[in-house]
Structures are given as structure tokens and as C-alpha cells.
Amino acid sequence: MKIEILGAGCPKCKQLTANAEAAAKELGITVEISKVTDIGKITEYGVMMTPALAIDGTVVSAGKVLSKDEIKKILTK
């Protein structure tokens, strides 16, 4: 599973990254987490507000910092 954090590296982006890492760790699943900071690539996803979270190439959240528990729910669907 590939998780992408879309954003310029602001504090909210860093918090979303930390929450995604914690959610995956608690679930005991192996994920590849990468950060997408290129504005061109972010807009290719159709994202207008960051931070955004994409899983396996599909944007599941944009414009807010999901909590660890919210991310866990998304990962277990």
C-alpha cells in the first residue's frame, strides 16, 4: 500500500504524515509513505487545498489533517 502526503511541507503536512505513520504502525501493516511537494503534481491529483492524503493514487482527503483514528478507518476499508 502506498500513502502519499500532498503538500508543501507545512506543519499540517508534517502532522498528517505523523498520523499516517502512527495509524499504519498500530494496524501492523506495511506501507510506503511518500511526500509530494511539487505543486504541479499536487494539482494533477485535482487537489486545491493541502494537506491531502492519497492512498494507492486515489485522494481520500484534502484540506484537513486527518486524525490517526480517521486514517485507520480508511486503511481498513
N, CA, C and O atoms as a Maestro MAE file, in Angstrom:
{
 s_m_m2io_version
 :::
 2.0.0
}

f_m_ct {
 s_m_title
 :::
 protein
 m_atom[308] {
  # First column is atom index #
  i_m_mmod_type
  r_m_x_coord
  r_m_y_coord
  r_m_z_coord
  i_m_residue_number
  s_m_chain_name
  s_m_pdb_residue_name
  s_m_pdb_atom_name
  i_m_atomic_number
  :::
  1 25 0.850 -1.172 0.000 1 A "MET " " N  " 7
  2 3 0.000 0.000 0.000 1 A "MET " " CA " 6
  3 2 0.896 1.235 0.000 1 A "MET " " C  " 6
  4 15 1.889 1.307 0.725 1 A "MET " " O  " 8
  5 25 0.525 2.189 -0.821 2 A "LYS " " N  " 7
  6 3 1.309 3.416 -0.935 2 A "LYS " " CA " 6
  7 2 0.469 4.596 -0.458 2 A "LYS " " C  " 6
  8 15 -0.634 4.833 -0.952 2 A "LYS " " O  " 8
  9 25 1.012 5.331 0.509 3 A "ILE " " N  " 7
  10 3 0.356 6.522 1.030 3 A "ILE " " CA " 6
  11 2 1.178 7.730 0.600 3 A "ILE " " C  " 6
  12 15 2.398 7.761 0.763 3 A "ILE " " O  " 8
  13 25 0.489 8.720 0.049 4 A "GLU " " N  " 7
  14 3 1.163 9.951 -0.350 4 A "GLU " " CA " 6
  15 2 0.570 11.119 0.429 4 A "GLU " " C  " 6
  16 15 -0.648 11.264 0.537 4 A "GLU " " O  " 8
  17 25 1.455 11.944 0.966 5 A "ILE " " N  " 7
  18 3 1.060 13.168 1.641 5 A "ILE " " CA " 6
  19 2 1.321 14.299 0.649 5 A "ILE " " C  " 6
  20 15 2.464 14.541 0.263 5 A "ILE " " O  " 8
  21 25 0.262 14.987 0.240 6 A "LEU " " N  " 7
  22 3 0.382 16.053 -0.746 6 A "LEU " " CA " 6
  23 2 0.390 17.397 -0.025 6 A "LEU " " C  " 6
  24 15 -0.576 17.757 0.649 6 A "LEU " " O  " 8
  25 25 1.483 18.130 -0.171 7 A "GLY " " N  " 7
  26 3 1.581 19.433 0.470 7 A "GLY " " CA " 6
  27 2 2.997 19.957 0.409 7 A "GLY " " C  " 6
  28 15 3.931 19.239 0.053 7 A "GLY " " O  " 8
  29 25 3.140 21.211 0.760 8 A "ALA " " N  " 7
  30 3 4.430 21.897 0.627 8 A "ALA " " CA " 6
  31 2 5.378 21.654 1.794 8 A "ALA " " C  " 6
  32 15 6.503 22.153 1.784 8 A "ALA " " O  " 8
  33 25 4.951 20.906 2.787 9 A "GLY " " N  " 7
  34 3 5.821 20.646 3.928 9 A "GLY " " CA " 6
  35 2 5.509 21.526 5.122 9 A "GLY " " C  " 6
  36 15 6.357 21.710 5.994 9 A "GLY " " O  " 8
  37 25 4.310 22.069 5.173 10 A "CYS " " N  " 7
  38 3 3.888 22.922 6.289 10 A "CYS " " CA " 6
  39 2 3.676 22.067 7.545 10 A "CYS " " C  " 6
  40 15 3.673 20.839 7.459 10 A "CYS " " O  " 8
  41 25 3.501 22.698 8.694 11 A "PRO " " N  " 7
  42 3 3.268 21.926 9.922 11 A "PRO " " CA " 6
  43 2 2.073 20.973 9.827 11 A "PRO " " C  " 6
  44 15 2.109 19.882 10.395 11 A "PRO " " O  " 8
  45 25 1.015 21.374 9.115 12 A "LYS " " N  " 7
  46 3 -0.145 20.484 8.967 12 A "LYS " " CA " 6
  47 2 0.222 19.249 8.156 12 A "LYS " " C  " 6
  48 15 -0.252 18.150 8.443 12 A "LYS " " O  " 8
  49 25 1.066 19.426 7.143 13 A "CYS " " N  " 7
  50 3 1.513 18.295 6.323 13 A "CYS " " CA " 6
  51 2 2.337 17.333 7.175 13 A "CYS " " C  " 6
  52 15 2.188 16.115 7.073 13 A "CYS " " O  " 8
  53 25 3.193 17.884 8.003 14 A "LYS " " N  " 7
  54 3 4.030 17.053 8.878 14 A "LYS " " CA " 6
  55 2 3.175 16.296 9.880 14 A "LYS " " C  " 6
  56 15 3.457 15.136 10.182 14 A "LYS " " O  " 8
  57 25 2.131 16.938 10.400 15 A "GLN " " N  " 7
  58 3 1.241 16.264 11.344 15 A "GLN " " CA " 6
  59 2 0.475 15.136 10.659 15 A "GLN " " C  " 6
  60 15 0.302 14.062 11.235 15 A "GLN " " O  " 8
  61 25 0.018 15.376 9.431 16 A "LEU " " N  " 7
  62 3 -0.687 14.342 8.681 16 A "LEU " " CA " 6
  63 2 0.231 13.154 8.427 16 A "LEU " " C  " 6
  64 15 -0.204 12.006 8.514 16 A "LEU " " O  " 8
  65 25 1.493 13.417 8.116 17 A "THR " " N  " 7
  66 3 2.468 12.345 7.911 17 A "THR " " CA " 6
  67 2 2.634 11.534 9.186 17 A "THR " " C  " 6
  68 15 2.613 10.303 9.150 17 A "THR " " O  " 8
  69 25 2.796 12.214 10.305 18 A "ALA " " N  " 7
  70 3 2.959 11.524 11.588 18 A "ALA " " CA " 6
  71 2 1.728 10.682 11.926 18 A "ALA " " C  " 6
  72 15 1.856 9.560 12.417 18 A "ALA " " O  " 8
  73 25 0.540 11.220 11.664 19 A "ASN " " N  " 7
  74 3 -0.693 10.484 11.940 19 A "ASN " " CA " 6
  75 2 -0.810 9.247 11.052 19 A "ASN " " C  " 6
  76 15 -1.250 8.193 11.513 19 A "ASN " " O  " 8
  77 25 -0.421 9.366 9.789 20 A "ALA " " N  " 7
  78 3 -0.471 8.223 8.868 20 A "ALA " " CA " 6
  79 2 0.511 7.143 9.312 20 A "ALA " " C  " 6
  80 15 0.184 5.957 9.293 20 A "ALA " " O  " 8
  81 25 1.709 7.553 9.710 21 A "GLU " " N  " 7
  82 3 2.701 6.586 10.180 21 A "GLU " " CA " 6
  83 2 2.206 5.860 11.430 21 A "GLU " " C  " 6
  84 15 2.353 4.643 11.542 21 A "GLU " " O  " 8
  85 25 1.621 6.604 12.367 22 A "ALA " " N  " 7
  86 3 1.113 6.006 13.599 22 A "ALA " " CA " 6
  87 2 -0.049 5.051 13.316 22 A "ALA " " C  " 6
  88 15 -0.142 3.986 13.926 22 A "ALA " " O  " 8
  89 25 -0.925 5.429 12.403 23 A "ALA " " N  " 7
  90 3 -2.073 4.573 12.064 23 A "ALA " " CA " 6
  91 2 -1.597 3.249 11.470 23 A "ALA " " C  " 6
  92 15 -2.085 2.186 11.852 23 A "ALA " " O  " 8
  93 25 -0.654 3.311 10.544 24 A "ALA " " N  " 7
  94 3 -0.143 2.093 9.921 24 A "ALA " " CA " 6
  95 2 0.558 1.216 10.953 24 A "ALA " " C  " 6
  96 15 0.403 -0.006 10.942 24 A "ALA " " O  " 8
  97 25 1.316 1.829 11.830 25 A "LYS " " N  " 7
  98 3 2.032 1.080 12.862 25 A "LYS " " CA " 6
  99 2 1.056 0.377 13.800 25 A "LYS " " C  " 6
  100 15 1.242 -0.796 14.123 25 A "LYS " " O  " 8
  101 25 0.020 1.085 14.238 26 A "GLU " " N  " 7
  102 3 -0.971 0.487 15.137 26 A "GLU " " CA " 6
  103 2 -1.724 -0.661 14.482 26 A "GLU " " C  " 6
  104 15 -2.086 -1.635 15.142 26 A "GLU " " O  " 8
  105 25 -1.959 -0.541 13.177 27 A "LEU " " N  " 7
  106 3 -2.653 -1.607 12.451 27 A "LEU " " CA " 6
  107 2 -1.722 -2.762 12.106 27 A "LEU " " C  " 6
  108 15 -2.174 -3.843 11.728 27 A "LEU " " O  " 8
  109 25 -0.423 -2.529 12.236 28 A "GLY " " N  " 7
  110 3 0.550 -3.573 11.917 28 A "GLY " " CA " 6
  111 2 0.658 -3.841 10.436 28 A "GLY " " C  " 6
  112 15 0.962 -4.964 10.034 28 A "GLY " " O  " 8
  113 25 0.416 -2.831 9.611 29 A "ILE " " N  " 7
  114 3 0.518 -3.023 8.162 29 A "ILE " " CA " 6
  115 2 1.737 -2.282 7.624 29 A "ILE " " C  " 6
  116 15 2.162 -1.259 8.160 29 A "ILE " " O  " 8
  117 25 2.272 -2.828 6.564 30 A "THR " " N  " 7
  118 3 3.429 -2.212 5.932 30 A "THR " " CA " 6
  119 2 2.945 -1.270 4.846 30 A "THR " " C  " 6
  120 15 2.199 -1.668 3.951 30 A "THR " " O  " 8
  121 25 3.366 -0.038 4.928 31 A "VAL " " N  " 7
  122 3 3.004 0.955 3.930 31 A "VAL " " CA " 6
  123 2 4.241 1.709 3.498 31 A "VAL " " C  " 6
  124 15 5.231 1.795 4.225 31 A "VAL " " O  " 8
  125 25 4.163 2.247 2.311 32 A "GLU " " N  " 7
  126 3 5.211 3.127 1.801 32 A "GLU " " CA " 6
  127 2 4.633 4.538 1.849 32 A "GLU " " C  " 6
  128 15 3.651 4.839 1.170 32 A "GLU " " O  " 8
  129 25 5.251 5.398 2.657 33 A "ILE " " N  " 7
  130 3 4.761 6.773 2.785 33 A "ILE " " CA " 6
  131 2 5.721 7.705 2.065 33 A "ILE " " C  " 6
  132 15 6.925 7.705 2.323 33 A "ILE " " O  " 8
  133 25 5.168 8.498 1.156 34 A "SER " " N  " 7
  134 3 5.999 9.465 0.447 34 A "SER " " CA " 6
  135 2 5.323 10.827 0.504 34 A "SER " " C  " 6
  136 15 4.115 10.940 0.710 34 A "SER " " O  " 8
  137 25 6.136 11.850 0.315 35 A "LYS " " N  " 7
  138 3 5.627 13.223 0.336 35 A "LYS " " CA " 6
  139 2 5.703 13.792 -1.072 35 A "LYS " " C  " 6
  140 15 6.723 13.663 -1.749 35 A "LYS " " O  " 8
  141 25 4.627 14.416 -1.505 36 A "VAL " " N  " 7
  142 3 4.580 15.067 -2.806 36 A "VAL " " CA " 6
  143 2 4.516 16.563 -2.544 36 A "VAL " " C  " 6
  144 15 3.514 17.072 -2.042 36 A "VAL " " O  " 8
  145 25 5.587 17.260 -2.885 37 A "THR " " N  " 7
  146 3 5.651 18.701 -2.624 37 A "THR " " CA " 6
  147 2 5.573 19.535 -3.900 37 A "THR " " C  " 6
  148 15 5.425 20.756 -3.835 37 A "THR " " O  " 8
  149 25 5.671 18.889 -5.049 38 A "ASP " " N  " 7
  150 3 5.624 19.594 -6.330 38 A "ASP " " CA " 6
  151 2 4.192 20.057 -6.603 38 A "ASP " " C  " 6
  152 15 3.279 19.239 -6.719 38 A "ASP " " O  " 8
  153 25 4.006 21.357 -6.703 39 A "ILE " " N  " 7
  154 3 2.661 21.922 -6.910 39 A "ILE " " CA " 6
  155 2 2.010 21.372 -8.182 39 A "ILE " " C  " 6
  156 15 0.805 21.123 -8.200 39 A "ILE " " O  " 8
  157 25 2.789 21.183 -9.232 40 A "GLY " " N  " 7
  158 3 2.256 20.624 -10.473 40 A "GLY " " CA " 6
  159 2 1.681 19.238 -10.271 40 A "GLY " " C  " 6
  160 15 0.602 18.931 -10.778 40 A "GLY " " O  " 8
  161 25 2.396 18.396 -9.531 41 A "LYS " " N  " 7
  162 3 1.914 17.033 -9.271 41 A "LYS " " CA " 6
  163 2 0.682 17.048 -8.367 41 A "LYS " " C  " 6
  164 15 -0.242 16.252 -8.535 41 A "LYS " " O  " 8
  165 25 0.691 17.978 -7.400 42 A "ILE " " N  " 7
  166 3 -0.460 18.075 -6.492 42 A "ILE " " CA " 6
  167 2 -1.718 18.462 -7.273 42 A "ILE " " C  " 6
  168 15 -2.788 17.894 -7.050 42 A "ILE " " O  " 8
  169 25 -1.591 19.428 -8.188 43 A "THR " " N  " 7
  170 3 -2.763 19.834 -8.967 43 A "THR " " CA " 6
  171 2 -3.198 18.754 -9.957 43 A "THR " " C  " 6
  172 15 -4.370 18.696 -10.328 43 A "THR " " O  " 8
  173 25 -2.269 17.900 -10.387 44 A "GLU " " N  " 7
  174 3 -2.645 16.770 -11.254 44 A "GLU " " CA " 6
  175 2 -3.625 15.844 -10.538 44 A "GLU " " C  " 6
  176 15 -4.467 15.210 -11.175 44 A "GLU " " O  " 8
  177 25 -3.514 15.769 -9.226 45 A "TYR " " N  " 7
  178 3 -4.451 14.966 -8.429 45 A "TYR " " CA " 6
  179 2 -5.802 15.670 -8.271 45 A "TYR " " C  " 6
  180 15 -6.763 15.069 -7.789 45 A "TYR " " O  " 8
  181 25 -5.877 16.941 -8.676 46 A "GLY " " N  " 7
  182 3 -7.108 17.696 -8.522 46 A "GLY " " CA " 6
  183 2 -7.241 18.326 -7.149 46 A "GLY " " C  " 6
  184 15 -8.328 18.757 -6.763 46 A "GLY " " O  " 8
  185 25 -6.144 18.383 -6.409 47 A "VAL " " N  " 7
  186 3 -6.164 18.920 -5.053 47 A "VAL " " CA " 6
  187 2 -5.946 20.428 -5.101 47 A "VAL " " C  " 6
  188 15 -4.978 20.904 -5.694 47 A "VAL " " O  " 8
  189 25 -6.850 21.174 -4.474 48 A "MET " " N  " 7
  190 3 -6.732 22.623 -4.419 48 A "MET " " CA " 6
  191 2 -6.343 23.106 -3.028 48 A "MET " " C  " 6
  192 15 -5.843 24.221 -2.873 48 A "MET " " O  " 8
  193 25 -6.571 22.272 -2.016 49 A "MET " " N  " 7
  194 3 -6.205 22.628 -0.643 49 A "MET " " CA " 6
  195 2 -5.366 21.511 -0.046 49 A "MET " " C  " 6
  196 15 -5.692 20.329 -0.163 49 A "MET " " O  " 8
  197 25 -4.276 21.914 0.596 50 A "THR " " N  " 7
  198 3 -3.428 20.930 1.253 50 A "THR " " CA " 6
  199 2 -3.544 21.106 2.765 50 A "THR " " C  " 6
  200 15 -3.972 22.166 3.220 50 A "THR " " O  " 8
  201 25 -3.183 20.116 3.543 51 A "PRO " " N  " 7
  202 3 -2.605 18.856 3.115 51 A "PRO " " CA " 6
  203 2 -3.677 17.920 2.565 51 A "PRO " " C  " 6
  204 15 -4.865 18.049 2.859 51 A "PRO " " O  " 8
  205 25 -3.209 16.985 1.764 52 A "ALA " " N  " 7
  206 3 -4.105 15.965 1.225 52 A "ALA " " CA " 6
  207 2 -3.463 14.608 1.422 52 A "ALA " " C  " 6
  208 15 -2.242 14.487 1.529 52 A "ALA " " O  " 8
  209 25 -4.303 13.594 1.466 53 A "LEU " " N  " 7
  210 3 -3.842 12.217 1.658 53 A "LEU " " CA " 6
  211 2 -4.339 11.381 0.484 53 A "LEU " " C  " 6
  212 15 -5.530 11.365 0.174 53 A "LEU " " O  " 8
  213 25 -3.408 10.690 -0.158 54 A "ALA " " N  " 7
  214 3 -3.767 9.785 -1.255 54 A "ALA " " CA " 6
  215 2 -3.298 8.385 -0.897 54 A "ALA " " C  " 6
  216 15 -2.196 8.192 -0.383 54 A "ALA " " O  " 8
  217 25 -4.148 7.420 -1.178 55 A "ILE " " N  " 7
  218 3 -3.801 6.019 -0.946 55 A "ILE " " CA " 6
  219 2 -3.881 5.295 -2.275 55 A "ILE " " C  " 6
  220 15 -4.913 5.298 -2.946 55 A "ILE " " O  " 8
  221 25 -2.763 4.673 -2.643 56 A "ASP " " N  " 7
  222 3 -2.654 3.960 -3.918 56 A "ASP " " CA " 6
  223 2 -3.142 4.823 -5.087 56 A "ASP " " C  " 6
  224 15 -3.827 4.334 -5.985 56 A "ASP " " O  " 8
  225 25 -2.781 6.107 -5.063 57 A "GLY " " N  " 7
  226 3 -3.078 7.006 -6.169 57 A "GLY " " CA " 6
  227 2 -4.437 7.679 -6.134 57 A "GLY " " C  " 6
  228 15 -4.756 8.465 -7.026 57 A "GLY " " O  " 8
  229 25 -5.257 7.384 -5.108 58 A "THR " " N  " 7
  230 3 -6.584 7.973 -5.003 58 A "THR " " CA " 6
  231 2 -6.622 8.926 -3.811 58 A "THR " " C  " 6
  232 15 -6.302 8.535 -2.689 58 A "THR " " O  " 8
  233 25 -7.012 10.171 -4.054 59 A "VAL " " N  " 7
  234 3 -7.107 11.152 -2.978 59 A "VAL " " CA " 6
  235 2 -8.310 10.804 -2.102 59 A "VAL " " C  " 6
  236 15 -9.437 10.695 -2.585 59 A "VAL " " O  " 8
  237 25 -8.048 10.632 -0.800 60 A "VAL " " N  " 7
  238 3 -9.126 10.287 0.137 60 A "VAL " " CA " 6
  239 2 -9.464 11.443 1.073 60 A "VAL " " C  " 6
  240 15 -10.492 11.416 1.750 60 A "VAL " " O  " 8
  241 25 -8.602 12.455 1.112 61 A "SER " " N  " 7
  242 3 -8.862 13.618 1.954 61 A "SER " " CA " 6
  243 2 -8.043 14.790 1.447 61 A "SER " " C  " 6
  244 15 -6.910 14.620 0.995 61 A "SER " " O  " 8
  245 25 -8.625 15.992 1.525 62 A "ALA " " N  " 7
  246 3 -7.897 17.200 1.126 62 A "ALA " " CA " 6
  247 2 -8.351 18.360 1.996 62 A "ALA " " C  " 6
  248 15 -9.529 18.482 2.332 62 A "ALA " " O  " 8
  249 25 -7.396 19.208 2.354 63 A "GLY " " N  " 7
  250 3 -7.714 20.420 3.075 63 A "GLY " " CA " 6
  251 2 -7.840 20.286 4.577 63 A "GLY " " C  " 6
  252 15 -8.208 21.247 5.253 63 A "GLY " " O  " 8
  253 25 -7.537 19.092 5.122 64 A "LYS " " N  " 7
  254 3 -7.597 18.949 6.568 64 A "LYS " " CA " 6
  255 2 -6.621 17.883 7.031 64 A "LYS " " C  " 6
  256 15 -6.173 17.039 6.256 64 A "LYS " " O  " 8
  257 25 -6.306 17.947 8.311 65 A "VAL " " N  " 7
  258 3 -5.414 16.963 8.921 65 A "VAL " " CA " 6
  259 2 -6.287 15.875 9.530 65 A "VAL " " C  " 6
  260 15 -6.982 16.104 10.520 65 A "VAL " " O  " 8
  261 25 -6.245 14.694 8.932 66 A "LEU " " N  " 7
  262 3 -6.996 13.573 9.482 66 A "LEU " " CA " 6
  263 2 -6.310 13.082 10.751 66 A "LEU " " C  " 6
  264 15 -5.083 13.103 10.852 66 A "LEU " " O  " 8
  265 25 -7.101 12.645 11.706 67 A "SER " " N  " 7
  266 3 -6.538 12.070 12.924 67 A "SER " " CA " 6
  267 2 -6.033 10.664 12.625 67 A "SER " " C  " 6
  268 15 -6.344 10.081 11.586 67 A "SER " " O  " 8
  269 25 -5.257 10.142 13.548 68 A "LYS " " N  " 7
  270 3 -4.757 8.770 13.412 68 A "LYS " " CA " 6
  271 2 -5.928 7.797 13.274 68 A "LYS " " C  " 6
  272 15 -5.889 6.895 12.438 68 A "LYS " " O  " 8
  273 25 -6.969 7.978 14.090 69 A "ASP " " N  " 7
  274 3 -8.115 7.075 14.041 69 A "ASP " " CA " 6
  275 2 -8.889 7.176 12.727 69 A "ASP " " C  " 6
  276 15 -9.379 6.168 12.218 69 A "ASP " " O  " 8
  277 25 -9.001 8.391 12.175 70 A "GLU " " N  " 7
  278 3 -9.665 8.544 10.875 70 A "GLU " " CA " 6
  279 2 -8.886 7.815 9.790 70 A "GLU " " C  " 6
  280 15 -9.474 7.180 8.915 70 A "GLU " " O  " 8
  281 25 -7.575 7.907 9.851 71 A "ILE " " N  " 7
  282 3 -6.734 7.236 8.858 71 A "ILE " " CA " 6
  283 2 -6.834 5.721 9.022 71 A "ILE " " C  " 6
  284 15 -6.862 4.992 8.031 71 A "ILE " " O  " 8
  285 25 -6.888 5.250 10.250 72 A "LYS " " N  " 7
  286 3 -7.030 3.805 10.483 72 A "LYS " " CA " 6
  287 2 -8.312 3.284 9.844 72 A "LYS " " C  " 6
  288 15 -8.311 2.211 9.241 72 A "LYS " " O  " 8
  289 25 -9.418 4.045 9.972 73 A "LYS " " N  " 7
  290 3 -10.686 3.626 9.361 73 A "LYS " " CA " 6
  291 2 -10.556 3.514 7.844 73 A "LYS " " C  " 6
  292 15 -11.068 2.575 7.235 73 A "LYS " " O  " 8
  293 25 -9.866 4.483 7.241 74 A "ILE " " N  " 7
  294 3 -9.687 4.475 5.786 74 A "ILE " " CA " 6
  295 2 -8.819 3.276 5.367 74 A "ILE " " C  " 6
  296 15 -9.105 2.618 4.366 74 A "ILE " " O  " 8
  297 25 -7.782 3.005 6.124 75 A "LEU " " N  " 7
  298 3 -6.855 1.925 5.769 75 A "LEU " " CA " 6
  299 2 -7.478 0.548 5.918 75 A "LEU " " C  " 6
  300 15 -7.035 -0.392 5.257 75 A "LEU " " O  " 8
  301 25 -8.483 0.397 6.758 76 A "THR " " N  " 7
  302 3 -9.075 -0.913 6.979 76 A "THR " " CA " 6
  303 2 -10.292 -1.171 6.102 76 A "THR " " C  " 6
  304 15 -10.893 -2.241 6.194 76 A "THR " " O  " 8
  305 25 -10.672 -0.216 5.251 77 A "LYS " " N  " 7
  306 3 -11.810 -0.415 4.345 77 A "LYS " " CA " 6
  307 2 -11.428 -1.340 3.220 77 A "LYS " " C  " 6
  308 15 -12.252 -1.630 2.353 77 A "LYS " " O  " 8
  :::
 }
 m_bond[307] {
  # First column is bond index #
  i_m_from
  i_m_to
  i_m_order
  :::
  1 1 2 1
  2 2 3 1
  3 3 4 2
  4 3 5 1
  5 5 6 1
  6 6 7 1
  7 7 8 2
  8 7 9 1
  9 9 10 1
  10 10 11 1
  11 11 12 2
  12 11 13 1
  13 13 14 1
  14 14 15 1
  15 15 16 2
  16 15 17 1
  17 17 18 1
  18 18 19 1
  19 19 20 2
  20 19 21 1
  21 21 22 1
  22 22 23 1
  23 23 24 2
  24 23 25 1
  25 25 26 1
  26 26 27 1
  27 27 28 2
  28 27 29 1
  29 29 30 1
  30 30 31 1
  31 31 32 2
  32 31 33 1
  33 33 34 1
  34 34 35 1
  35 35 36 2
  36 35 37 1
  37 37 38 1
  38 38 39 1
  39 39 40 2
  40 39 41 1
  41 41 42 1
  42 42 43 1
  43 43 44 2
  44 43 45 1
  45 45 46 1
  46 46 47 1
  47 47 48 2
  48 47 49 1
  49 49 50 1
  50 50 51 1
  51 51 52 2
  52 51 53 1
  53 53 54 1
  54 54 55 1
  55 55 56 2
  56 55 57 1
  57 57 58 1
  58 58 59 1
  59 59 60 2
  60 59 61 1
  61 61 62 1
  62 62 63 1
  63 63 64 2
  64 63 65 1
  65 65 66 1
  66 66 67 1
  67 67 68 2
  68 67 69 1
  69 69 70 1
  70 70 71 1
  71 71 72 2
  72 71 73 1
  73 73 74 1
  74 74 75 1
  75 75 76 2
  76 75 77 1
  77 77 78 1
  78 78 79 1
  79 79 80 2
  80 79 81 1
  81 81 82 1
  82 82 83 1
  83 83 84 2
  84 83 85 1
  85 85 86 1
  86 86 87 1
  87 87 88 2
  88 87 89 1
  89 89 90 1
  90 90 91 1
  91 91 92 2
  92 91 93 1
  93 93 94 1
  94 94 95 1
  95 95 96 2
  96 95 97 1
  97 97 98 1
  98 98 99 1
  99 99 100 2
  100 99 101 1
  101 101 102 1
  102 102 103 1
  103 103 104 2
  104 103 105 1
  105 105 106 1
  106 106 107 1
  107 107 108 2
  108 107 109 1
  109 109 110 1
  110 110 111 1
  111 111 112 2
  112 111 113 1
  113 113 114 1
  114 114 115 1
  115 115 116 2
  116 115 117 1
  117 117 118 1
  118 118 119 1
  119 119 120 2
  120 119 121 1
  121 121 122 1
  122 122 123 1
  123 123 124 2
  124 123 125 1
  125 125 126 1
  126 126 127 1
  127 127 128 2
  128 127 129 1
  129 129 130 1
  130 130 131 1
  131 131 132 2
  132 131 133 1
  133 133 134 1
  134 134 135 1
  135 135 136 2
  136 135 137 1
  137 137 138 1
  138 138 139 1
  139 139 140 2
  140 139 141 1
  141 141 142 1
  142 142 143 1
  143 143 144 2
  144 143 145 1
  145 145 146 1
  146 146 147 1
  147 147 148 2
  148 147 149 1
  149 149 150 1
  150 150 151 1
  151 151 152 2
  152 151 153 1
  153 153 154 1
  154 154 155 1
  155 155 156 2
  156 155 157 1
  157 157 158 1
  158 158 159 1
  159 159 160 2
  160 159 161 1
  161 161 162 1
  162 162 163 1
  163 163 164 2
  164 163 165 1
  165 165 166 1
  166 166 167 1
  167 167 168 2
  168 167 169 1
  169 169 170 1
  170 170 171 1
  171 171 172 2
  172 171 173 1
  173 173 174 1
  174 174 175 1
  175 175 176 2
  176 175 177 1
  177 177 178 1
  178 178 179 1
  179 179 180 2
  180 179 181 1
  181 181 182 1
  182 182 183 1
  183 183 184 2
  184 183 185 1
  185 185 186 1
  186 186 187 1
  187 187 188 2
  188 187 189 1
  189 189 190 1
  190 190 191 1
  191 191 192 2
  192 191 193 1
  193 193 194 1
  194 194 195 1
  195 195 196 2
  196 195 197 1
  197 197 198 1
  198 198 199 1
  199 199 200 2
  200 199 201 1
  201 201 202 1
  202 202 203 1
  203 203 204 2
  204 203 205 1
  205 205 206 1
  206 206 207 1
  207 207 208 2
  208 207 209 1
  209 209 210 1
  210 210 211 1
  211 211 212 2
  212 211 213 1
  213 213 214 1
  214 214 215 1
  215 215 216 2
  216 215 217 1
  217 217 218 1
  218 218 219 1
  219 219 220 2
  220 219 221 1
  221 221 222 1
  222 222 223 1
  223 223 224 2
  224 223 225 1
  225 225 226 1
  226 226 227 1
  227 227 228 2
  228 227 229 1
  229 229 230 1
  230 230 231 1
  231 231 232 2
  232 231 233 1
  233 233 234 1
  234 234 235 1
  235 235 236 2
  236 235 237 1
  237 237 238 1
  238 238 239 1
  239 239 240 2
  240 239 241 1
  241 241 242 1
  242 242 243 1
  243 243 244 2
  244 243 245 1
  245 245 246 1
  246 246 247 1
  247 247 248 2
  248 247 249 1
  249 249 250 1
  250 250 251 1
  251 251 252 2
  252 251 253 1
  253 253 254 1
  254 254 255 1
  255 255 256 2
  256 255 257 1
  257 257 258 1
  258 258 259 1
  259 259 260 2
  260 259 261 1
  261 261 262 1
  262 262 263 1
  263 263 264 2
  264 263 265 1
  265 265 266 1
  266 266 267 1
  267 267 268 2
  268 267 269 1
  269 269 270 1
  270 270 271 1
  271 271 272 2
  272 271 273 1
  273 273 274 1
  274 274 275 1
  275 275 276 2
  276 275 277 1
  277 277 278 1
  278 278 279 1
  279 279 280 2
  280 279 281 1
  281 281 282 1
  282 282 283 1
  283 283 284 2
  284 283 285 1
  285 285 286 1
  286 286 287 1
  287 287 288 2
  288 287 289 1
  289 289 290 1
  290 290 291 1
  291 291 292 2
  292 291 293 1
  293 293 294 1
  294 294 295 1
  295 295 296 2
  296 295 297 1
  297 297 298 1
  298 298 299 1
  299 299 300 2
  300 299 301 1
  301 301 302 1
  302 302 303 1
  303 303 304 2
  304 303 305 1
  305 305 306 1
  306 306 307 1
  307 307 308 2
  :::
 }
}
